[in-house]
């Protein structure tokens, strides 16, 4: 398999799905490691928790203006 085909298989899900099982077996693991994370993995990091974002604003002659924005995760 050519290097361009390997990179395309890594980056293009439709192309990868169109490969035969033998061709998919030729594609090496992506050098950066796992590309997709499961929901369980995402729930275990701070970014996976629900956040409360509160924005306070005031209305001026020019429209709404944000004067404070807070986030609690």
PDB file with SEQRES, HELIX, SHEET and CRYST1 records, atoms N, CA, C and O in Angstrom:
SEQRES   1 A   73  UNK UNK UNK UNK UNK UNK UNK UNK UNK UNK UNK UNK UNK          
SEQRES   2 A   73  UNK UNK UNK UNK UNK UNK UNK UNK UNK UNK UNK UNK UNK          
SEQRES   3 A   73  UNK UNK UNK UNK UNK UNK UNK UNK UNK UNK UNK UNK UNK          
SEQRES   4 A   73  UNK UNK UNK UNK UNK UNK UNK UNK UNK UNK UNK UNK UNK          
SEQRES   5 A   73  UNK UNK UNK UNK UNK UNK UNK UNK UNK UNK UNK UNK UNK          
SEQRES   6 A   73  UNK UNK UNK UNK UNK UNK UNK UNK                              
HELIX    1 AA1 UNK A    3  UNK A   11  1                                   9    
HELIX    2 AA2 UNK A   13  UNK A   17  1                                   5    
HELIX    3 AA3 UNK A   21  UNK A   26  1                                   6    
HELIX    4 AA4 UNK A   39  UNK A   43  1                                   5    
HELIX    5 AA5 UNK A   46  UNK A   48  5                                   3    
SHEET    1 AA1 2 UNK A  52  UNK A  60  0                                        
SHEET    2 AA1 2 UNK A  63  UNK A  72 -1                                        
CRYST1    1.000    1.000    1.000  90.00  90.00  90.00 P 1           1          
ATOM      1  N   UNK A   1       0.859  -1.170   0.000  1.00  0.00           N  
ATOM      2  CA  UNK A   1       0.000   0.000   0.000  1.00  0.00           C  
ATOM      3  C   UNK A   1       0.909   1.238   0.000  1.00  0.00           C  
ATOM      4  O   UNK A   1       1.880   1.312   0.753  1.00  0.00           O  
ATOM      5  N   UNK A   2       0.577   2.191  -0.848  1.00  0.00           N  
ATOM      6  CA  UNK A   2       1.361   3.422  -0.967  1.00  0.00           C  
ATOM      7  C   UNK A   2       1.172   4.290   0.279  1.00  0.00           C  
ATOM      8  O   UNK A   2       0.130   4.225   0.931  1.00  0.00           O  
ATOM      9  N   UNK A   3       2.178   5.102   0.606  1.00  0.00           N  
ATOM     10  CA  UNK A   3       2.037   6.006   1.769  1.00  0.00           C  
ATOM     11  C   UNK A   3       0.831   6.938   1.672  1.00  0.00           C  
ATOM     12  O   UNK A   3       0.190   7.224   2.683  1.00  0.00           O  
ATOM     13  N   UNK A   4       0.518   7.412   0.471  1.00  0.00           N  
ATOM     14  CA  UNK A   4      -0.646   8.305   0.326  1.00  0.00           C  
ATOM     15  C   UNK A   4      -1.947   7.566   0.616  1.00  0.00           C  
ATOM     16  O   UNK A   4      -2.891   8.147   1.152  1.00  0.00           O  
ATOM     17  N   UNK A   5      -1.995   6.276   0.258  1.00  0.00           N  
ATOM     18  CA  UNK A   5      -3.191   5.483   0.543  1.00  0.00           C  
ATOM     19  C   UNK A   5      -3.328   5.213   2.038  1.00  0.00           C  
ATOM     20  O   UNK A   5      -4.439   5.173   2.567  1.00  0.00           O  
ATOM     21  N   UNK A   6      -2.197   5.027   2.719  1.00  0.00           N  
ATOM     22  CA  UNK A   6      -2.221   4.805   4.166  1.00  0.00           C  
ATOM     23  C   UNK A   6      -2.736   6.046   4.878  1.00  0.00           C  
ATOM     24  O   UNK A   6      -3.590   5.956   5.761  1.00  0.00           O  
ATOM     25  N   UNK A   7      -2.214   7.202   4.491  1.00  0.00           N  
ATOM     26  CA  UNK A   7      -2.663   8.457   5.116  1.00  0.00           C  
ATOM     27  C   UNK A   7      -4.139   8.690   4.843  1.00  0.00           C  
ATOM     28  O   UNK A   7      -4.877   9.126   5.727  1.00  0.00           O  
ATOM     29  N   UNK A   8      -4.566   8.406   3.636  1.00  0.00           N  
ATOM     30  CA  UNK A   8      -5.989   8.571   3.314  1.00  0.00           C  
ATOM     31  C   UNK A   8      -6.853   7.622   4.136  1.00  0.00           C  
ATOM     32  O   UNK A   8      -7.941   7.994   4.574  1.00  0.00           O  
ATOM     33  N   UNK A   9      -6.373   6.398   4.346  1.00  0.00           N  
ATOM     34  CA  UNK A   9      -7.118   5.435   5.164  1.00  0.00           C  
ATOM     35  C   UNK A   9      -7.223   5.928   6.611  1.00  0.00           C  
ATOM     36  O   UNK A   9      -8.235   5.695   7.272  1.00  0.00           O  
ATOM     37  N   UNK A  10      -6.181   6.610   7.105  1.00  0.00           N  
ATOM     38  CA  UNK A  10      -6.213   7.163   8.460  1.00  0.00           C  
ATOM     39  C   UNK A  10      -7.190   8.329   8.575  1.00  0.00           C  
ATOM     40  O   UNK A  10      -7.842   8.492   9.607  1.00  0.00           O  
ATOM     41  N   UNK A  11      -7.294   9.140   7.523  1.00  0.00           N  
ATOM     42  CA  UNK A  11      -8.027  10.408   7.633  1.00  0.00           C  
ATOM     43  C   UNK A  11      -9.408  10.421   6.983  1.00  0.00           C  
ATOM     44  O   UNK A  11     -10.206  11.315   7.265  1.00  0.00           O  
ATOM     45  N   UNK A  12      -9.703   9.465   6.133  1.00  0.00           N  
ATOM     46  CA  UNK A  12     -10.969   9.475   5.391  1.00  0.00           C  
ATOM     47  C   UNK A  12     -11.786   8.229   5.743  1.00  0.00           C  
ATOM     48  O   UNK A  12     -11.511   7.148   5.224  1.00  0.00           O  
ATOM     49  N   UNK A  13     -12.795   8.371   6.626  1.00  0.00           N  
ATOM     50  CA  UNK A  13     -13.589   7.204   7.040  1.00  0.00           C  
ATOM     51  C   UNK A  13     -14.292   6.497   5.883  1.00  0.00           C  
ATOM     52  O   UNK A  13     -14.411   5.272   5.888  1.00  0.00           O  
ATOM     53  N   UNK A  14     -14.756   7.256   4.895  1.00  0.00           N  
ATOM     54  CA  UNK A  14     -15.445   6.634   3.755  1.00  0.00           C  
ATOM     55  C   UNK A  14     -14.469   5.786   2.933  1.00  0.00           C  
ATOM     56  O   UNK A  14     -14.800   4.681   2.503  1.00  0.00           O  
ATOM     57  N   UNK A  15     -13.271   6.317   2.726  1.00  0.00           N  
ATOM     58  CA  UNK A  15     -12.253   5.551   1.982  1.00  0.00           C  
ATOM     59  C   UNK A  15     -11.887   4.285   2.747  1.00  0.00           C  
ATOM     60  O   UNK A  15     -11.802   3.202   2.167  1.00  0.00           O  
ATOM     61  N   UNK A  16     -11.672   4.429   4.056  1.00  0.00           N  
ATOM     62  CA  UNK A  16     -11.306   3.285   4.897  1.00  0.00           C  
ATOM     63  C   UNK A  16     -12.399   2.213   4.861  1.00  0.00           C  
ATOM     64  O   UNK A  16     -12.095   1.022   4.796  1.00  0.00           O  
ATOM     65  N   UNK A  17     -13.662   2.629   4.904  1.00  0.00           N  
ATOM     66  CA  UNK A  17     -14.774   1.676   4.877  1.00  0.00           C  
ATOM     67  C   UNK A  17     -14.849   0.943   3.543  1.00  0.00           C  
ATOM     68  O   UNK A  17     -15.353  -0.178   3.479  1.00  0.00           O  
ATOM     69  N   UNK A  18     -14.354   1.566   2.481  1.00  0.00           N  
ATOM     70  CA  UNK A  18     -14.391   0.942   1.159  1.00  0.00           C  
ATOM     71  C   UNK A  18     -13.256  -0.032   0.900  1.00  0.00           C  
ATOM     72  O   UNK A  18     -13.249  -0.710  -0.127  1.00  0.00           O  
ATOM     73  N   UNK A  19     -12.298  -0.114   1.812  1.00  0.00           N  
ATOM     74  CA  UNK A  19     -11.189  -1.051   1.642  1.00  0.00           C  
ATOM     75  C   UNK A  19     -11.638  -2.475   1.956  1.00  0.00           C  
ATOM     76  O   UNK A  19     -12.527  -2.705   2.775  1.00  0.00           O  
ATOM     77  N   UNK A  20     -11.005  -3.405   1.289  1.00  0.00           N  
ATOM     78  CA  UNK A  20     -11.294  -4.816   1.576  1.00  0.00           C  
ATOM     79  C   UNK A  20     -10.663  -5.170   2.919  1.00  0.00           C  
ATOM     80  O   UNK A  20      -9.782  -4.452   3.391  1.00  0.00           O  
ATOM     81  N   UNK A  21     -11.100  -6.266   3.541  1.00  0.00           N  
ATOM     82  CA  UNK A  21     -10.480  -6.673   4.810  1.00  0.00           C  
ATOM     83  C   UNK A  21      -8.958  -6.857   4.688  1.00  0.00           C  
ATOM     84  O   UNK A  21      -8.219  -6.524   5.614  1.00  0.00           O  
ATOM     85  N   UNK A  22      -8.495  -7.382   3.558  1.00  0.00           N  
ATOM     86  CA  UNK A  22      -7.051  -7.575   3.356  1.00  0.00           C  
ATOM     87  C   UNK A  22      -6.330  -6.223   3.281  1.00  0.00           C  
ATOM     88  O   UNK A  22      -5.242  -6.061   3.832  1.00  0.00           O  
ATOM     89  N   UNK A  23      -6.949  -5.261   2.596  1.00  0.00           N  
ATOM     90  CA  UNK A  23      -6.339  -3.921   2.501  1.00  0.00           C  
ATOM     91  C   UNK A  23      -6.320  -3.236   3.864  1.00  0.00           C  
ATOM     92  O   UNK A  23      -5.337  -2.588   4.223  1.00  0.00           O  
ATOM     93  N   UNK A  24      -7.408  -3.379   4.622  1.00  0.00           N  
ATOM     94  CA  UNK A  24      -7.444  -2.774   5.967  1.00  0.00           C  
ATOM     95  C   UNK A  24      -6.372  -3.369   6.869  1.00  0.00           C  
ATOM     96  O   UNK A  24      -5.819  -2.671   7.719  1.00  0.00           O  
ATOM     97  N   UNK A  25      -6.075  -4.652   6.692  1.00  0.00           N  
ATOM     98  CA  UNK A  25      -5.040  -5.294   7.494  1.00  0.00           C  
ATOM     99  C   UNK A  25      -3.657  -4.733   7.179  1.00  0.00           C  
ATOM    100  O   UNK A  25      -2.759  -4.796   8.018  1.00  0.00           O  
ATOM    101  N   UNK A  26      -3.479  -4.182   5.971  1.00  0.00           N  
ATOM    102  CA  UNK A  26      -2.201  -3.590   5.584  1.00  0.00           C  
ATOM    103  C   UNK A  26      -1.986  -2.202   6.186  1.00  0.00           C  
ATOM    104  O   UNK A  26      -0.853  -1.725   6.248  1.00  0.00           O  
ATOM    105  N   UNK A  27      -3.051  -1.557   6.626  1.00  0.00           N  
ATOM    106  CA  UNK A  27      -2.932  -0.192   7.147  1.00  0.00           C  
ATOM    107  C   UNK A  27      -2.338  -0.264   8.558  1.00  0.00           C  
ATOM    108  O   UNK A  27      -2.934  -0.859   9.456  1.00  0.00           O  
ATOM    109  N   UNK A  28      -1.156   0.348   8.751  1.00  0.00           N  
ATOM    110  CA  UNK A  28      -0.554   0.322  10.091  1.00  0.00           C  
ATOM    111  C   UNK A  28      -1.310   1.226  11.056  1.00  0.00           C  
ATOM    112  O   UNK A  28      -2.101   2.072  10.640  1.00  0.00           O  
ATOM    113  N   UNK A  29      -1.058   1.039  12.345  1.00  0.00           N  
ATOM    114  CA  UNK A  29      -1.666   1.909  13.342  1.00  0.00           C  
ATOM    115  C   UNK A  29      -1.208   3.346  13.108  1.00  0.00           C  
ATOM    116  O   UNK A  29      -0.080   3.588  12.680  1.00  0.00           O  
ATOM    117  N   UNK A  30      -2.089   4.281  13.391  1.00  0.00           N  
ATOM    118  CA  UNK A  30      -1.762   5.695  13.248  1.00  0.00           C  
ATOM    119  C   UNK A  30      -0.634   6.037  14.223  1.00  0.00           C  
ATOM    120  O   UNK A  30      -0.684   5.621  15.380  1.00  0.00           O  
ATOM    121  N   UNK A  31       0.382   6.786  13.782  1.00  0.00           N  
ATOM    122  CA  UNK A  31       1.527   7.061  14.655  1.00  0.00           C  
ATOM    123  C   UNK A  31       1.207   7.891  15.887  1.00  0.00           C  
ATOM    124  O   UNK A  31       1.957   7.855  16.863  1.00  0.00           O  
ATOM    125  N   UNK A  32       0.127   8.626  15.863  1.00  0.00           N  
ATOM    126  CA  UNK A  32      -0.218   9.428  17.042  1.00  0.00           C  
ATOM    127  C   UNK A  32      -0.993   8.617  18.071  1.00  0.00           C  
ATOM    128  O   UNK A  32      -1.350   9.133  19.130  1.00  0.00           O  
ATOM    129  N   UNK A  33      -1.252   7.365  17.768  1.00  0.00           N  
ATOM    130  CA  UNK A  33      -1.972   6.518  18.718  1.00  0.00           C  
ATOM    131  C   UNK A  33      -3.449   6.496  18.426  1.00  0.00           C  
ATOM    132  O   UNK A  33      -3.883   6.733  17.298  1.00  0.00           O  
ATOM    133  N   UNK A  34      -4.232   6.203  19.479  1.00  0.00           N  
ATOM    134  CA  UNK A  34      -5.674   6.104  19.330  1.00  0.00           C  
ATOM    135  C   UNK A  34      -6.248   7.451  18.886  1.00  0.00           C  
ATOM    136  O   UNK A  34      -5.922   8.491  19.459  1.00  0.00           O  
ATOM    137  N   UNK A  35      -7.101   7.422  17.865  1.00  0.00           N  
ATOM    138  CA  UNK A  35      -7.665   8.646  17.327  1.00  0.00           C  
ATOM    139  C   UNK A  35      -9.039   8.922  17.913  1.00  0.00           C  
ATOM    140  O   UNK A  35      -9.417  10.082  18.075  1.00  0.00           O  
ATOM    141  N   UNK A  36      -9.785   7.892  18.229  1.00  0.00           N  
ATOM    142  CA  UNK A  36     -11.133   8.069  18.759  1.00  0.00           C  
ATOM    143  C   UNK A  36     -11.177   7.644  20.224  1.00  0.00           C  
ATOM    144  O   UNK A  36     -10.528   6.676  20.620  1.00  0.00           O  
ATOM    145  N   UNK A  37     -11.947   8.379  21.020  1.00  0.00           N  
ATOM    146  CA  UNK A  37     -12.121   8.055  22.436  1.00  0.00           C  
ATOM    147  C   UNK A  37     -13.554   7.612  22.673  1.00  0.00           C  
ATOM    148  O   UNK A  37     -14.482   8.118  22.042  1.00  0.00           O  
ATOM    149  N   UNK A  38     -13.727   6.681  23.569  1.00  0.00           N  
ATOM    150  CA  UNK A  38     -15.079   6.214  23.893  1.00  0.00           C  
ATOM    151  C   UNK A  38     -15.762   7.230  24.813  1.00  0.00           C  
ATOM    152  O   UNK A  38     -15.099   8.098  25.381  1.00  0.00           O  
ATOM    153  N   UNK A  39     -17.062   7.124  24.958  1.00  0.00           N  
ATOM    154  CA  UNK A  39     -17.798   7.997  25.867  1.00  0.00           C  
ATOM    155  C   UNK A  39     -17.303   7.833  27.300  1.00  0.00           C  
ATOM    156  O   UNK A  39     -17.236   8.806  28.052  1.00  0.00           O  
ATOM    157  N   UNK A  40     -16.957   6.604  27.678  1.00  0.00           N  
ATOM    158  CA  UNK A  40     -16.444   6.361  29.033  1.00  0.00           C  
ATOM    159  C   UNK A  40     -15.125   7.093  29.258  1.00  0.00           C  
ATOM    160  O   UNK A  40     -14.896   7.652  30.331  1.00  0.00           O  
ATOM    161  N   UNK A  41     -14.253   7.091  28.240  1.00  0.00           N  
ATOM    162  CA  UNK A  41     -12.991   7.826  28.349  1.00  0.00           C  
ATOM    163  C   UNK A  41     -13.241   9.321  28.479  1.00  0.00           C  
ATOM    164  O   UNK A  41     -12.612   9.993  29.297  1.00  0.00           O  
ATOM    165  N   UNK A  42     -14.153   9.835  27.676  1.00  0.00           N  
ATOM    166  CA  UNK A  42     -14.440  11.271  27.712  1.00  0.00           C  
ATOM    167  C   UNK A  42     -15.082  11.685  29.030  1.00  0.00           C  
ATOM    168  O   UNK A  42     -14.843  12.793  29.511  1.00  0.00           O  
ATOM    169  N   UNK A  43     -15.894  10.808  29.621  1.00  0.00           N  
ATOM    170  CA  UNK A  43     -16.523  11.133  30.897  1.00  0.00           C  
ATOM    171  C   UNK A  43     -15.516  11.204  32.039  1.00  0.00           C  
ATOM    172  O   UNK A  43     -15.785  11.821  33.069  1.00  0.00           O  
ATOM    173  N   UNK A  44     -14.355  10.572  31.856  1.00  0.00           N  
ATOM    174  CA  UNK A  44     -13.374  10.536  32.935  1.00  0.00           C  
ATOM    175  C   UNK A  44     -12.451  11.749  32.955  1.00  0.00           C  
ATOM    176  O   UNK A  44     -11.623  11.865  33.859  1.00  0.00           O  
ATOM    177  N   UNK A  45     -12.567  12.646  31.996  1.00  0.00           N  
ATOM    178  CA  UNK A  45     -11.732  13.849  31.979  1.00  0.00           C  
ATOM    179  C   UNK A  45     -12.573  15.065  32.324  1.00  0.00           C  
ATOM    180  O   UNK A  45     -13.794  15.042  32.167  1.00  0.00           O  
ATOM    181  N   UNK A  46     -11.934  16.118  32.789  1.00  0.00           N  
ATOM    182  CA  UNK A  46     -12.651  17.316  33.218  1.00  0.00           C  
ATOM    183  C   UNK A  46     -13.477  17.919  32.088  1.00  0.00           C  
ATOM    184  O   UNK A  46     -14.561  18.449  32.330  1.00  0.00           O  
ATOM    185  N   UNK A  47     -12.979  17.845  30.863  1.00  0.00           N  
ATOM    186  CA  UNK A  47     -13.706  18.413  29.739  1.00  0.00           C  
ATOM    187  C   UNK A  47     -14.982  17.667  29.413  1.00  0.00           C  
ATOM    188  O   UNK A  47     -15.816  18.185  28.670  1.00  0.00           O  
ATOM    189  N   UNK A  48     -15.161  16.476  29.940  1.00  0.00           N  
ATOM    190  CA  UNK A  48     -16.356  15.707  29.667  1.00  0.00           C  
ATOM    191  C   UNK A  48     -17.488  15.973  30.632  1.00  0.00           C  
ATOM    192  O   UNK A  48     -18.611  15.509  30.436  1.00  0.00           O  
ATOM    193  N   UNK A  49     -17.184  16.731  31.687  1.00  0.00           N  
ATOM    194  CA  UNK A  49     -18.230  17.029  32.673  1.00  0.00           C  
ATOM    195  C   UNK A  49     -19.121  18.165  32.185  1.00  0.00           C  
ATOM    196  O   UNK A  49     -18.658  19.053  31.470  1.00  0.00           O  
ATOM    197  N   UNK A  50     -20.396  18.142  32.567  1.00  0.00           N  
ATOM    198  CA  UNK A  50     -21.260  19.261  32.204  1.00  0.00           C  
ATOM    199  C   UNK A  50     -20.798  20.535  32.910  1.00  0.00           C  
ATOM    200  O   UNK A  50     -20.354  20.492  34.057  1.00  0.00           O  
ATOM    201  N   UNK A  51     -20.901  21.627  32.239  1.00  0.00           N  
ATOM    202  CA  UNK A  51     -20.492  22.915  32.806  1.00  0.00           C  
ATOM    203  C   UNK A  51     -21.696  23.836  32.915  1.00  0.00           C  
ATOM    204  O   UNK A  51     -22.655  23.733  32.151  1.00  0.00           O  
ATOM    205  N   UNK A  52     -21.621  24.726  33.870  1.00  0.00           N  
ATOM    206  CA  UNK A  52     -22.607  25.791  33.980  1.00  0.00           C  
ATOM    207  C   UNK A  52     -21.936  27.074  33.521  1.00  0.00           C  
ATOM    208  O   UNK A  52     -20.926  27.486  34.091  1.00  0.00           O  
ATOM    209  N   UNK A  53     -22.480  27.697  32.514  1.00  0.00           N  
ATOM    210  CA  UNK A  53     -21.931  28.950  32.020  1.00  0.00           C  
ATOM    211  C   UNK A  53     -22.976  30.025  32.234  1.00  0.00           C  
ATOM    212  O   UNK A  53     -24.123  29.894  31.805  1.00  0.00           O  
ATOM    213  N   UNK A  54     -22.571  31.075  32.892  1.00  0.00           N  
ATOM    214  CA  UNK A  54     -23.481  32.175  33.168  1.00  0.00           C  
ATOM    215  C   UNK A  54     -22.925  33.441  32.541  1.00  0.00           C  
ATOM    216  O   UNK A  54     -21.763  33.787  32.755  1.00  0.00           O  
ATOM    217  N   UNK A  55     -23.731  34.117  31.785  1.00  0.00           N  
ATOM    218  CA  UNK A  55     -23.318  35.372  31.176  1.00  0.00           C  
ATOM    219  C   UNK A  55     -24.259  36.467  31.651  1.00  0.00           C  
ATOM    220  O   UNK A  55     -25.481  36.343  31.572  1.00  0.00           O  
ATOM    221  N   UNK A  56     -23.672  37.514  32.134  1.00  0.00           N  
ATOM    222  CA  UNK A  56     -24.443  38.672  32.553  1.00  0.00           C  
ATOM    223  C   UNK A  56     -24.223  39.764  31.526  1.00  0.00           C  
ATOM    224  O   UNK A  56     -23.107  39.954  31.041  1.00  0.00           O  
ATOM    225  N   UNK A  57     -25.253  40.462  31.203  1.00  0.00           N  
ATOM    226  CA  UNK A  57     -25.109  41.511  30.205  1.00  0.00           C  
ATOM    227  C   UNK A  57     -25.985  42.696  30.528  1.00  0.00           C  
ATOM    228  O   UNK A  57     -26.810  42.666  31.441  1.00  0.00           O  
ATOM    229  N   UNK A  58     -25.786  43.708  29.772  1.00  0.00           N  
ATOM    230  CA  UNK A  58     -26.595  44.907  29.905  1.00  0.00           C  
ATOM    231  C   UNK A  58     -26.962  45.392  28.512  1.00  0.00           C  
ATOM    232  O   UNK A  58     -26.213  45.189  27.557  1.00  0.00           O  
ATOM    233  N   UNK A  59     -28.087  46.017  28.406  1.00  0.00           N  
ATOM    234  CA  UNK A  59     -28.528  46.519  27.114  1.00  0.00           C  
ATOM    235  C   UNK A  59     -28.169  47.982  27.012  1.00  0.00           C  
ATOM    236  O   UNK A  59     -28.521  48.780  27.880  1.00  0.00           O  
ATOM    237  N   UNK A  60     -27.468  48.334  25.949  1.00  0.00           N  
ATOM    238  CA  UNK A  60     -27.089  49.730  25.720  1.00  0.00           C  
ATOM    239  C   UNK A  60     -27.731  50.194  24.426  1.00  0.00           C  
ATOM    240  O   UNK A  60     -28.439  49.435  23.764  1.00  0.00           O  
ATOM    241  N   UNK A  61     -27.484  51.428  24.076  1.00  0.00           N  
ATOM    242  CA  UNK A  61     -28.041  51.948  22.823  1.00  0.00           C  
ATOM    243  C   UNK A  61     -27.458  51.210  21.610  1.00  0.00           C  
ATOM    244  O   UNK A  61     -28.033  51.246  20.522  1.00  0.00           O  
ATOM    245  N   UNK A  62     -26.326  50.551  21.801  1.00  0.00           N  
ATOM    246  CA  UNK A  62     -25.707  49.786  20.715  1.00  0.00           C  
ATOM    247  C   UNK A  62     -26.134  48.316  20.726  1.00  0.00           C  
ATOM    248  O   UNK A  62     -25.722  47.548  19.857  1.00  0.00           O  
ATOM    249  N   UNK A  63     -26.948  47.924  21.694  1.00  0.00           N  
ATOM    250  CA  UNK A  63     -27.386  46.540  21.797  1.00  0.00           C  
ATOM    251  C   UNK A  63     -26.847  45.910  23.065  1.00  0.00           C  
ATOM    252  O   UNK A  63     -26.352  46.603  23.954  1.00  0.00           O  
ATOM    253  N   UNK A  64     -26.946  44.580  23.144  1.00  0.00           N  
ATOM    254  CA  UNK A  64     -26.486  43.865  24.331  1.00  0.00           C  
ATOM    255  C   UNK A  64     -24.973  43.882  24.410  1.00  0.00           C  
ATOM    256  O   UNK A  64     -24.281  43.747  23.401  1.00  0.00           O  
ATOM    257  N   UNK A  65     -24.475  44.050  25.615  1.00  0.00           N  
ATOM    258  CA  UNK A  65     -23.032  44.033  25.868  1.00  0.00           C  
ATOM    259  C   UNK A  65     -22.755  43.080  27.028  1.00  0.00           C  
ATOM    260  O   UNK A  65     -23.341  43.213  28.102  1.00  0.00           O  
ATOM    261  N   UNK A  66     -21.868  42.127  26.808  1.00  0.00           N  
ATOM    262  CA  UNK A  66     -21.502  41.179  27.852  1.00  0.00           C  
ATOM    263  C   UNK A  66     -20.595  41.901  28.845  1.00  0.00           C  
ATOM    264  O   UNK A  66     -19.599  42.508  28.452  1.00  0.00           O  
ATOM    265  N   UNK A  67     -20.942  41.836  30.136  1.00  0.00           N  
ATOM    266  CA  UNK A  67     -20.103  42.481  31.138  1.00  0.00           C  
ATOM    267  C   UNK A  67     -19.460  41.468  32.068  1.00  0.00           C  
ATOM    268  O   UNK A  67     -18.514  41.811  32.776  1.00  0.00           O  
ATOM    269  N   UNK A  68     -19.941  40.233  32.091  1.00  0.00           N  
ATOM    270  CA  UNK A  68     -19.316  39.193  32.923  1.00  0.00           C  
ATOM    271  C   UNK A  68     -19.688  37.833  32.353  1.00  0.00           C  
ATOM    272  O   UNK A  68     -20.818  37.616  31.916  1.00  0.00           O  
ATOM    273  N   UNK A  69     -18.737  36.934  32.365  1.00  0.00           N  
ATOM    274  CA  UNK A  69     -18.960  35.577  31.884  1.00  0.00           C  
ATOM    275  C   UNK A  69     -18.234  34.642  32.819  1.00  0.00           C  
ATOM    276  O   UNK A  69     -17.019  34.756  32.980  1.00  0.00           O  
ATOM    277  N   UNK A  70     -18.942  33.723  33.439  1.00  0.00           N  
ATOM    278  CA  UNK A  70     -18.288  32.786  34.356  1.00  0.00           C  
ATOM    279  C   UNK A  70     -18.640  31.362  33.962  1.00  0.00           C  
ATOM    280  O   UNK A  70     -19.713  31.097  33.420  1.00  0.00           O  
ATOM    281  N   UNK A  71     -17.727  30.463  34.240  1.00  0.00           N  
ATOM    282  CA  UNK A  71     -17.922  29.058  33.917  1.00  0.00           C  
ATOM    283  C   UNK A  71     -17.502  28.229  35.116  1.00  0.00           C  
ATOM    284  O   UNK A  71     -16.454  28.467  35.714  1.00  0.00           O  
ATOM    285  N   UNK A  72     -18.339  27.243  35.463  1.00  0.00           N  
ATOM    286  CA  UNK A  72     -18.023  26.348  36.577  1.00  0.00           C  
ATOM    287  C   UNK A  72     -18.167  24.924  36.082  1.00  0.00           C  
ATOM    288  O   UNK A  72     -19.253  24.500  35.688  1.00  0.00           O  
ATOM    289  N   UNK A  73     -17.060  24.186  36.106  1.00  0.00           N  
ATOM    290  CA  UNK A  73     -17.068  22.788  35.630  1.00  0.00           C  
ATOM    291  C   UNK A  73     -16.707  21.862  36.754  1.00  0.00           C  
ATOM    292  O   UNK A  73     -16.658  20.647  36.562  1.00  0.00           O  
TER     293      UNK A  73                                                      
END                                                                             
